[in-house]
Amino acid sequence: MEKTEVAIVGLGTVGSGVARLLLDHGDRTARHAGRTLWLSHVVVRDLSRERDAQLPDGLLTDDLQRVIADPNVKVVAQLIGGIEPARSIMLQLLAGGKDIVTANKALLAEHGPELFDRARQLGRSIAFEASVAGGIPIITNISQCLSANQVTSLRGILNGTSNFVVTRMQQNNQPYEKSLHRAQQLGFAEADPTQDVDGSDSAQKLAILAHLGFGARVRWNEIPRRGIDTLDKTDMNYAGQLGYRIKLIAFALNTDQGLQLTVTPMLVEVGKPLAEVRENFNAISVVGDAVGPVFFHGQGAGRMPTASAVVADMIDTAVGRTALTFKTLELWSEGVPRVEMADPGDLRGQFYLRFNVRDEPGVLGQLAGLLGDEEISIASVFQHTADNEDDGVVPVVIMTRASLERNVNKAVAEIEKLSCVFAGTERLRILD
């Protein structure tokens, strides 16, 4: 059988999974590729480090030039995270005549135009299915399977760490810190989970999906975002009582005012597919103008789910499918102007508002009056029992009808100035 030599750069969690699939299941990959994917080199930074992969003698090296200089190696899985040296290594590999497969969403979100333009100049390709949602084939589905559609909206749970934490907070009534610690114990969260819990990871992935779905080239760090690290389990409990679950949602909507993008915790009605996504799973709902709504759900991270996507890209690259789609799609280019995102204040929606107020007559009237001044209608009001009846402070939850976000922000700012309102106000969007 014909043989295509491949290499791996980076033997961390995902890299070890890729090596395992290539070495232990070569018959499977050969059946799908019509050729053997022959692993020739595995490049690591530290040869003395313990590895979670059994490799044949002679494969492991700390010399990137062995891969670059080997004319037989056609496809390289570049699986180093972060920006540098990942960017420089990818440019070297492209210049060395290698087609690239990557799982590095941060690198693509930050330097996609530079890298893709360079690959096109050199007649090479970059495949990146594993960069968003791990084992869920969302890149292929949006860029190819749904190509007859104009995507009108996209909403998803794109970070398994955050979803695990909010699941534990809501189901087990655990505080944020305890839920995060459990995620770290199980390997679902890094020792430093900042990028996951502050919404940055989801914003990087949303920028990639927005480019595929809407042709929008946006700066990921300009996407309005809020993570789960400021959530209070009190609001998880109240949301549950009202028939909702709180999820970190990456949201994109094509409107007459422009493209709306945001990453933020939202209330999702129990029974809707996104509300039922538990633990470390990911899910994406895409609406196309021809196909209507489609839903993707599965393991969004982890060694083998992500390795599955990487090896699938390696197969497509080896047989030439990636080269065809890469040339046709013309993804990311410095020659394409960036898209200015629409003002988030123009987005209409329902909101969950919680105020801590003095337990006295007339307070609800003051809140309703200020909301009414901004043309915000109230759908329902719930006054809960105070945690400490002696301090005279009670939580009031207001569910609004559809309103402009800027009006809600103005009203909340005015309400917080009232002498009867105390610190700790919460404002969360309700996913329609």
C-alpha positions in Angstrom: 0.0 0.0 0.0 1.2 3.5 -0.7 2.8 5.3 2.2 2.6 9.0 3.2 5.1 10.0 5.9 3.9 12.3 8.6 5.3 14.0 11.7 4.1 15.4 15.0 5.5 18.5 16.6 4.5 18.6 20.3 3.8 15.5 22.3 1.5 16.9 25.0 -2.0 15.6 25.8 -3.3 15.9 22.2 0.0 14.9 20.6 0.2 11.7 22.6 -3.4 10.8 21.5 -2.5 11.4 17.8 0.6 9.2 18.1 -1.5 6.5 19.7 -4.1 6.6 16.8 -1.4 6.6 14.1 0.7 3.8 15.7 -2.0 1.5 17.2 -4.7 1.9 14.6 -2.8 2.3 11.3 -5.1 -0.2 9.6 -8.0 2.1 10.4 -6.4 5.2 9.0 -5.1 3.3 6.0 -8.7 2.1 5.2 -9.9 5.7 5.1 -6.9 7.3 3.5 -6.2 4.5 0.9 -2.6 4.7 2.1 -0.6 4.2 5.3 0.1 7.3 7.4 3.7 6.5 8.5 4.8 8.4 11.6 8.5 9.3 10.9 9.3 11.9 13.5 8.0 13.3 16.8 9.5 16.6 17.9 9.6 17.6 21.5 11.3 20.3 23.5 12.6 18.1 26.4 13.8 14.6 25.5 14.2 13.7 29.2 10.5 14.3 30.1 8.2 11.3 30.8 5.8 10.7 27.9 2.3 9.3 28.0 2.9 7.5 24.7 4.9 4.4 23.7 7.0 5.3 20.6 9.3 3.1 18.5 13.0 3.8 18.9 14.3 6.6 16.8 11.1 8.6 16.4 11.6 11.1 19.2 13.8 14.1 18.6 14.3 17.7 19.8 15.5 18.8 16.4 12.8 20.5 14.3 15.2 20.6 11.4 15.0 16.8 11.1 11.4 17.3 10.0 11.9 20.3 7.9 14.9 18.8 6.0 13.2 15.4 5.4 11.7 15.6 1.9 9.6 12.5 2.5 7.5 14.1 5.3 4.5 15.6 3.7 2.1 16.3 6.6 2.9 17.7 10.0 0.6 17.9 13.0 1.8 21.1 14.7 0.4 20.6 18.3 2.2 23.3 20.3 -0.2 25.7 22.1 0.1 29.4 22.6 1.4 32.0 20.2 5.2 31.7 20.2 7.1 29.6 19.3 4.0 28.0 17.7 3.8 30.8 15.0 7.5 30.7 14.1 7.5 26.9 13.9 4.5 26.9 11.6 6.1 29.4 9.3 9.3 27.3 9.2 7.3 24.1 8.4 5.4 25.9 5.6 8.6 27.2 4.2 10.0 23.6 4.3 7.2 22.4 2.1 5.0 20.8 4.7 1.2 20.8 4.9 0.0 21.6 8.4 -2.6 20.3 10.7 -3.2 22.2 13.9 -5.4 22.4 17.0 -4.1 25.8 18.1 -7.2 28.1 18.1 -5.3 31.0 19.9 -2.7 31.1 17.1 -5.4 31.1 14.3 -7.5 33.7 16.1 -4.5 36.0 16.5 -2.4 35.3 13.3 -4.7 33.4 10.9 -4.4 35.9 8.0 -0.6 35.9 8.1 -0.3 32.2 8.3 -3.0 31.4 5.7 -1.6 34.0 3.2 1.8 32.5 3.6 0.5 28.9 3.1 -1.2 30.1 -0.1 2.0 31.8 -1.4 3.9 28.6 -0.9 1.2 26.3 -2.3 0.7 24.6 1.0 -2.5 24.0 3.2 -3.5 24.4 6.9 -6.2 22.2 8.3 -7.7 23.1 11.7 -10.8 21.0 12.6 -9.5 20.4 16.1 -9.1 24.1 16.9 -12.8 24.4 17.9 -14.9 22.0 19.9 -12.4 19.1 20.0 -14.0 16.0 18.5 -17.1 17.8 17.1 -16.6 18.2 13.3 -18.0 21.8 13.3 -15.3 23.3 11.0 -16.1 20.9 8.2 -19.8 21.2 8.6 -19.9 25.0 8.5 -17.3 25.5 5.7 -18.3 22.6 3.5 -21.5 20.7 4.4 -23.5 23.9 4.9 -21.9 25.9 2.1 -25.3 26.2 0.3 -26.5 28.3 3.2 -26.1 31.7 4.6 -25.6 31.2 8.3 -28.0 33.5 10.1 -27.1 32.6 13.7 -24.7 30.6 15.7 -24.8 29.9 19.4 -22.8 27.4 21.4 -21.1 26.1 24.5 -17.4 26.1 23.3 -15.5 25.6 26.6 -15.7 22.3 28.4 -14.0 23.7 31.6 -16.6 26.4 32.1 -19.5 24.0 31.3 -18.2 21.5 33.8 -18.0 24.2 36.5 -21.4 25.7 35.9 -22.9 22.2 35.8 -21.5 21.4 39.2 -22.5 24.8 40.6 -26.1 24.3 39.5 -26.6 20.5 40.0 -24.6 20.1 43.2 -25.2 23.5 44.7 -21.4 24.0 44.9 -19.7 27.4 45.0 -17.5 28.4 42.1 -14.2 27.7 43.8 -15.1 24.2 44.8 -16.5 23.3 41.4 -13.3 24.7 39.7 -11.1 22.7 42.0 -13.0 19.5 41.1 -12.5 20.3 37.4 -8.8 20.6 38.0 -8.7 17.3 39.9 -10.3 15.5 37.0 -8.1 17.1 34.4 -10.8 19.3 32.9 -9.2 22.5 34.0 -5.6 23.7 33.8 -3.6 24.8 36.9 -4.1 28.3 35.6 -7.7 28.2 34.1 -7.9 32.0 33.4 -8.3 31.7 29.6 -11.2 29.2 30.0 -13.2 30.8 32.8 -12.9 34.4 31.8 -14.4 33.8 28.3 -11.2 34.3 26.3 -11.0 30.7 25.0 -14.6 30.8 23.8 -14.1 34.2 22.2 -11.1 32.9 20.2 -13.2 29.9 19.0 -16.1 32.2 18.2 -13.9 34.4 16.0 -12.9 31.4 14.0 -16.5 30.2 13.6 -17.7 33.8 12.7 -15.1 33.9 9.9 -16.3 30.5 8.5 -20.0 31.2 9.0 -20.3 34.9 8.1 -17.1 35.7 6.2 -16.2 38.1 9.1 -12.7 38.8 10.0 -12.8 40.1 13.5 -10.3 40.6 16.3 -11.2 38.0 18.9 -10.1 40.3 21.8 -12.7 42.9 20.6 -15.6 40.5 21.1 -17.5 41.6 24.2 -17.0 38.8 26.7 -17.7 37.8 30.3 -16.7 34.5 31.9 -18.1 32.4 34.6 -15.6 33.5 37.3 -17.9 36.2 38.6 -21.1 34.0 38.8 -22.8 33.5 42.2 -24.4 30.1 42.9 -27.4 32.1 44.2 -28.3 33.0 40.7 -27.9 29.4 39.6 -30.5 28.5 42.2 -32.9 31.2 41.2 -32.5 30.4 37.5 -33.3 26.8 38.3 -36.4 27.8 40.2 -37.6 29.7 37.2 -37.0 26.8 34.8 -33.5 27.8 33.4 -29.9 26.8 33.6 -27.0 29.2 33.3 -24.5 28.4 30.5 -21.5 30.2 29.1 -22.8 31.0 25.6 -20.8 32.1 22.5 -23.3 33.9 20.4 -23.3 35.2 16.8 -26.3 36.8 15.0 -26.4 38.4 11.6 -28.7 41.5 12.0 -29.7 44.5 9.9 -27.4 46.6 12.1 -24.4 44.2 11.5 -22.9 41.1 13.0 -23.5 40.7 16.7 -20.9 38.7 18.6 -20.7 38.1 22.3 -19.5 35.6 24.9 -21.4 35.7 28.2 -23.3 33.6 30.7 -27.0 33.3 29.7 -30.1 31.7 31.0 -31.2 28.8 28.8 -34.6 27.3 29.3 -34.6 23.8 30.7 -35.5 21.3 27.9 -33.8 23.2 25.1 -30.8 21.3 23.7 -28.1 23.8 25.0 -29.5 23.7 28.5 -29.0 19.9 28.6 -25.3 20.0 27.7 -23.6 18.7 30.9 -20.1 18.4 32.4 -17.2 18.9 30.0 -19.3 18.5 26.8 -19.6 21.1 24.0 -22.5 21.9 21.7 -23.1 24.3 18.8 -26.5 25.3 17.3 -26.2 26.7 13.7 -29.1 28.2 11.7 -28.8 28.3 7.9 -31.3 30.1 5.7 -31.9 26.9 3.7 -31.3 24.0 6.1 -32.8 25.7 9.2 -31.4 24.8 12.6 -28.8 22.0 13.0 -27.2 20.9 16.3 -23.8 19.4 17.1 -23.0 17.9 20.4 -20.0 15.9 21.8 -16.7 15.9 23.6 -15.2 19.4 23.1 -11.8 18.7 24.5 -9.6 15.9 25.8 -6.8 13.7 24.4 -8.7 11.3 22.2 -11.6 13.4 21.0 -9.2 16.2 19.9 -6.8 13.6 18.5 -9.7 12.2 16.5 -10.1 15.5 14.7 -6.4 15.9 14.1 -6.0 12.5 12.5 -9.1 13.1 10.4 -7.4 16.3 9.1 -4.2 14.4 8.5 -6.1 11.8 6.4 -7.8 14.6 4.4 -4.5 16.4 3.8 -2.7 13.2 2.8 -5.2 12.3 0.1 -5.5 15.8 -1.2 -9.0 16.9 0.0 -7.6 19.6 2.2 -5.6 21.2 -0.6 -8.8 21.5 -2.8 -10.9 23.1 -0.1 -8.1 25.3 1.2 -7.6 26.8 -2.2 -11.3 27.2 -2.9 -12.4 28.7 0.5 -9.7 31.4 0.6 -10.0 31.6 4.4 -8.3 34.4 6.2 -6.3 36.9 4.2 -4.7 40.2 5.0 -6.3 41.5 1.8 -9.8 41.1 3.2 -10.8 44.0 5.4 -11.9 43.4 9.0 -15.6 43.6 9.8 -16.7 46.1 12.3 -19.0 44.4 14.8 -22.4 46.0 15.4 -22.9 47.9 18.7 -23.9 45.3 21.4 -26.4 47.9 22.7 -28.5 47.4 19.5 -29.2 43.7 20.4 -32.7 43.0 21.7 -33.4 40.4 24.2 -34.9 39.4 27.5 -32.9 39.8 30.7 -32.7 38.4 34.2 -32.0 41.1 36.7 -31.3 40.6 40.4 -31.2 43.5 42.9 -30.4 43.4 46.6 -32.9 45.9 48.1 -34.1 47.2 51.4 -37.1 45.4 52.6 -39.6 48.3 52.7 -42.7 49.5 50.9 -42.4 51.3 47.6 -39.1 49.7 46.5 -40.6 47.6 43.7 -42.4 50.7 42.4 -39.1 52.6 42.2 -37.5 49.7 40.3 -40.4 49.4 37.9 -40.5 53.2 37.3 -36.8 53.4 36.3 -37.2 50.3 34.0 -40.3 51.9 32.4 -38.4 55.1 31.8 -36.1 53.1 29.5 -39.1 51.4 27.8 -38.4 48.1 29.5 -41.5 45.9 30.2 -41.5 43.5 33.1 -42.5 39.9 32.5 -42.4 38.8 36.1 -41.1 39.7 39.5 -39.9 37.4 42.3 -39.0 38.6 45.8 -37.1 36.0 47.7 -36.6 35.5 51.4 -33.6 37.3 52.8 -30.5 35.2 53.7 -30.2 37.2 56.9 -33.6 38.7 58.0 -31.9 40.9 60.6 -30.1 43.1 57.9 -33.4 44.0 56.2 -32.0 43.2 52.7 -33.9 41.0 50.3 -33.1 39.8 46.7 -35.6 40.8 44.0 -35.4 39.0 40.6 -37.0 40.7 37.6 -37.5 39.0 34.3 -37.9 41.5 31.4 -39.5 41.3 28.1 -37.4 41.8 24.9 -35.6 45.2 25.3 -32.5 46.9 23.8 -29.4 46.0 25.8 -28.3 49.6 26.0 -31.7 50.5 27.6 -31.3 47.7 30.1 -27.8 48.9 31.0 -29.0 52.5 31.5 -31.8 51.4 33.7 -29.6 49.2 35.8 -27.1 52.0 36.3 -29.9 54.3 37.5 -31.4 51.7 39.8 -28.0 51.1 41.4 -27.9 54.8 42.4 -31.1 54.4 44.6 -30.5 54.5 48.4 -32.6 51.4 48.8 -30.4 49.3 46.5 -27.3 47.6 47.8 -24.2 46.2 46.0 -24.3 42.9 44.2 -26.6 43.5 41.2 -26.6 40.8 38.6 -27.7 41.2 34.9 -27.8 38.1 32.6 -29.2 37.7 29.1 -31.9 35.1 28.5 -31.2 33.0 25.4 -34.3 33.1 23.1 
